[in-house]
Amino acid sequence: MENTVVKREVVKKGLSATDVVLVAILLAAGAVLRLITPPVFGITPNFVIVMYCTAIYLIRPKFVELIFISLVSAAVCHFTTKSMIPYLNFISEPVGALVVFGMIKVPFKAMIKNVTLKPAIVTFFGTIASGLVYISVLKFLILFVKTPKNPAFAFLLITVFSTAVANTIIAQFIYYPVKMAAGKKDLE
C-alpha cells in the first residue's frame, strides 16, 4: 500500500482579524496625526493616505476588501480634512486605493541593497491619483459657478505634489517597523 500525502491549499476567504486590526490601527493613527500635525507652508501631509497605502501594501486585500478599506479611509479623511469640500474624499480615496491595488499586482522590483522602495513608490502614485481626482472633481464643480481665473488650482497642484513627496518619505520610514510589528513577510 502506497502512502501518499495530499497537500491541501488554504484559500483565504477574507481579511483575517489581524489584518482588520492592522487597518484600523493604521487609519486611527493617520487620523490622529492628521489632526495634530501643523501645516508647513500651508501643507499638511495626508497621513490617512500613507496609512491606507501601507495597509493595502502589507495585507494585499481582495478587490471588495479594498473598496471597503478605501471607503473607511474616505470617511476618516472626511472628518479630519481641512479641505473645502470634504465629500470629494469619497471619490478621490477609492481612486488612490485602486492605484495602489493595481501597482501591488504589477511585479516590479525597486530595491536599494536589501531595502524595498516599493511601498514609497505606490504611496507616491496613490497620493498623486487621489489628489488629482480631488482637484479635477473640484474644478468640474466650480465650472458651474462663475468665477474669474482662480490661482487656487495652481496652489492645489503644488499641494498635491508636496503632499505626495511627504507621504512617500513617511511611507518608507514606517514600512519596516509596521511590517515587523504586524508579523508580515516581504511579498516582493
C-alpha positions in Angstrom: 0.0 0.0 0.0 1.4 3.3 -1.1 1.4 6.2 1.4 0.6 9.4 -0.4 0.5 12.8 1.2 -2.2 15.1 0.0 -1.3 18.8 0.1 -4.2 21.0 0.9 -4.2 24.6 -0.2 -5.8 27.0 2.2 -7.8 29.6 0.4 -8.0 33.0 2.0 -11.7 33.8 2.3 -11.4 37.4 3.6 -9.3 39.6 5.8 -8.1 38.0 9.0 -8.8 39.6 12.3 -5.2 40.6 12.5 -5.5 42.4 9.1 -8.7 44.2 10.2 -7.0 45.3 13.4 -3.9 46.5 11.4 -6.0 48.6 9.0 -8.0 50.1 12.0 -4.8 51.0 13.9 -3.1 52.5 10.9 -6.2 54.6 9.9 -6.7 55.7 13.5 -3.0 56.7 13.8 -3.4 58.5 10.4 -6.4 60.4 11.7 -4.7 61.5 14.9 -1.5 62.5 13.1 -3.5 64.4 10.5 -5.4 66.3 13.2 -2.4 67.3 15.3 0.2 68.0 12.7 0.5 71.7 12.0 0.8 72.7 8.3 4.2 73.6 6.9 3.8 76.4 4.4 0.1 75.7 4.4 0.6 72.0 3.5 -0.1 69.1 5.9 0.9 65.5 4.9 -2.2 63.3 4.5 -1.3 60.6 7.0 -4.5 58.8 6.2 -3.4 58.2 2.7 0.0 57.0 3.9 -1.7 54.6 6.3 -4.1 53.1 3.8 -1.4 52.7 1.2 0.8 50.9 3.8 -2.1 48.7 4.9 -3.0 47.8 1.3 0.6 47.0 0.5 1.0 44.8 3.6 -2.2 42.9 3.6 -2.9 42.6 -0.2 -6.7 42.7 0.1 -9.1 41.4 -2.5 -11.0 43.9 -4.6 -14.1 44.0 -2.4 -12.0 44.4 0.7 -10.0 47.2 -1.0 -13.2 49.1 -1.7 -14.3 48.8 1.9 -10.8 50.0 3.1 -11.0 52.9 0.7 -14.4 54.0 1.8 -13.5 53.8 5.5 -10.4 55.8 4.7 -12.5 58.3 2.8 -14.8 58.6 5.9 -11.7 59.2 8.1 -10.4 61.8 5.7 -13.9 63.4 5.6 -13.9 64.0 9.3 -10.2 65.1 9.6 -9.9 67.2 6.5 -9.2 70.9 6.2 -10.4 71.0 2.6 -13.2 73.0 1.1 -15.5 70.1 0.1 -14.8 67.0 2.3 -17.3 64.8 0.4 -14.9 64.6 -2.5 -12.8 62.2 -0.4 -15.4 59.5 -1.2 -14.4 59.8 -4.9 -10.6 60.5 -4.5 -9.7 58.0 -1.9 -11.1 55.0 -3.7 -9.2 56.0 -6.8 -6.0 56.4 -4.8 -6.5 53.0 -3.3 -7.2 51.4 -6.7 -3.9 52.8 -8.0 -2.1 51.2 -5.0 -4.0 48.0 -5.6 -3.0 47.9 -9.3 0.6 48.7 -8.5 1.0 45.9 -6.0 -0.3 43.5 -8.6 2.4 44.6 -11.1 5.6 42.7 -10.5 8.4 45.2 -10.3 11.4 45.5 -8.0 12.6 48.7 -6.6 15.4 47.9 -4.2 18.5 49.6 -2.8 20.6 46.8 -1.4 18.1 44.8 0.7 15.6 47.7 1.2 12.5 47.8 -0.9 11.3 51.2 -2.1 8.0 49.8 -3.5 5.9 51.0 -0.5 7.2 54.5 -1.1 6.6 54.3 -4.8 3.0 53.0 -4.5 2.3 55.6 -1.9 3.6 58.4 -4.1 1.3 57.4 -7.0 -1.6 56.6 -4.7 -1.4 60.1 -3.3 -1.0 61.7 -6.7 -4.0 59.8 -8.1 -6.1 60.8 -5.0 -5.1 64.4 -5.2 -5.5 64.8 -8.9 -9.0 63.3 -8.8 -9.9 65.6 -5.9 -8.7 68.7 -7.9 -10.4 67.5 -11.1 -13.8 67.0 -9.5 -13.4 70.3 -7.6 -12.6 72.1 -10.8 -15.6 70.4 -12.6 -17.9 71.5 -9.8 -16.6 75.1 -9.9 -17.2 75.3 -13.6 -20.8 75.7 -12.8 -20.1 78.8 -10.7 -19.0 82.0 -12.4 -15.6 82.8 -11.0 -12.6 84.7 -12.5 -9.4 82.8 -13.1 -8.6 81.2 -9.8 -4.9 80.8 -8.9 -6.0 78.4 -6.2 -5.8 75.5 -8.6 -2.0 76.1 -9.1 -1.7 76.1 -5.3 -3.7 72.9 -5.1 -1.4 71.2 -7.7 1.6 72.2 -5.6 -0.1 70.9 -2.5 -0.8 67.5 -4.2 2.8 67.1 -5.3 4.2 68.3 -2.0 1.9 66.0 -0.1 2.9 63.1 -2.3 6.6 63.7 -1.6 6.0 64.0 2.2 3.7 60.9 2.1 6.4 58.9 0.1 9.1 59.7 2.7 6.7 58.8 5.6 5.6 55.6 4.0 9.2 54.4 3.5 10.1 55.4 7.1 7.1 53.5 8.7 7.0 50.4 6.4 9.6 48.2 8.1 8.5 48.9 11.7 4.9 48.3 10.8 5.7 45.2 8.8 7.7 43.8 11.8 5.0 44.7 14.3 2.3 43.1 12.2 4.5 40.0 11.6 4.3 40.3 7.8 6.8 38.9 5.4 8.2 40.7 2.3 6.0 40.0 -0.6 8.2 41.3 -3.4 
